[in-house]
Amino acid sequence: MEDTAPAPPPHAGSTVRRIDTQSAPVILKVEDVALSFATGGLFDKQGRFDVLKGINLEVRRGETLGLVGESGCGKSTLARVIAGLIPATSGRVLLGDADMAHLDAAGWRETRRAVQLVFQDPFGSLNPRRRVGAIIGDPFRIHHVASGTDRKNRVQELMERVGLNPEHYNRFPSEFSGGQRQRIGIARALALNPGLIIFDEPVSALDVSIQAQVLNLMSKLQRELDLTYLFISHDLAVVRQVCNRIAVMNKGRIVELADAQAIYANPQDDYTRTLLAASVTPPPQHFARSRDLVQTIDWAAA
Ligand SMILES: Nc1ncnc2c1ncn2[C@@H]1O[C@H](COP(=O)(O)OP(=O)(O)OP(=O)(O)O)[C@@H](O)[C@H]1O
């Protein structure tokens, strides 16, 4: 299946699913999280760099929370703290009732299943020597969920769900387009029925028509599977289409968090206004093409 289907311009309309963000249960809570990296005094006299400063946010079941801010403000670092890949220096990350700082082995396994990270990786790629069926089937293999024909059937169901041809199970990543490879990453993230999927800039390097297809796929999957997303982007025009609420981040702090409509209609913070002013949709030729854009965390190696 090729990415040639006509698609609406990605910034033309919203695909946001309506949910009651006040009453839906909280599945993730970030409480006063701070993170400092040691710099050895290279960049500042204290010998540390405060990347995250007093971060508070909640993600409610079924919503898409956007996390927006300029490059370097700490979005990806926060994603990694939430996914349990980097411990916070202080504060708490609660997944359901479980404090990520105090998980036993079973708790870690559950976290690795429950939180999936899908991100833009212009330099990396899906392992070119592995077949797509094996790549998408990794979570089943790693978590001992399914093997043999059962695993193959489940992988092919996932391929179908994300709009890939299941008969392409034995193909290599190089035989897929950029948009299709994103679908491969998304299929792998879906494998273990995650409670939360963190998308880190999943469409920012894609051709504009392919962006629309991937955003539409994300919305379709969310409706069908009742998924919860944390959507990270530097571009307020992109998150507008998919987010119920938006957190605006600047220099390691959340400076504003509100319903998406309120952010656009009545931004409260100067920095949000600056970001909004900068989020004019660029013409298609300004989007770089990328051969391989999304990679999920290889939990076996993490
Ligand atoms: N392991 C590390 N050690 C030291 N500094 C780091 C480390 N990881 C990230 N940083 C710094 O933390 C800051 C935030 O980085 P981060 O990647 O989280 O930002 P971002 O908002 O996601 O930006 P981008 O969209 O460009 O990825 C940057 O200044 C980065 O250089």
The ligand as an ORCA input file, in Angstrom:
! r2SCAN-3c Opt
* xyz 0 1
  N      22.401     13.733     28.678
  C      22.454     15.075     28.654
  N      23.457     15.742     29.261
  C      23.523     17.090     29.250
  N      22.594     17.880     28.659
  C      21.589     17.271     28.033
  C      21.447     15.848     27.994
  N      20.309     15.545     27.298
  C      19.776     16.732     26.928
  N      20.542     17.746     27.369
  C      20.263     19.178     27.165
  O      18.984     19.427     27.702
  C      18.342     20.440     26.935
  C      16.970     19.949     26.544
  O      17.111     18.933     25.561
  P      15.826     18.215     24.927
  O      16.328     17.295     23.849
  O      15.034     17.640     26.012
  O      15.051     19.449     24.293
  P      13.850     19.442     23.278
  O      12.945     20.518     23.715
  O      13.292     18.079     23.124
  O      14.552     19.894     21.946
  P      14.554     19.179     20.517
  O      13.182     19.379     19.982
  O      15.617     19.898     19.758
  O      14.902     17.731     20.768
  C      19.236     20.741     25.760
  O      19.957     21.912     26.043
  C      20.148     19.562     25.701
  O      21.394     19.916     25.171
*
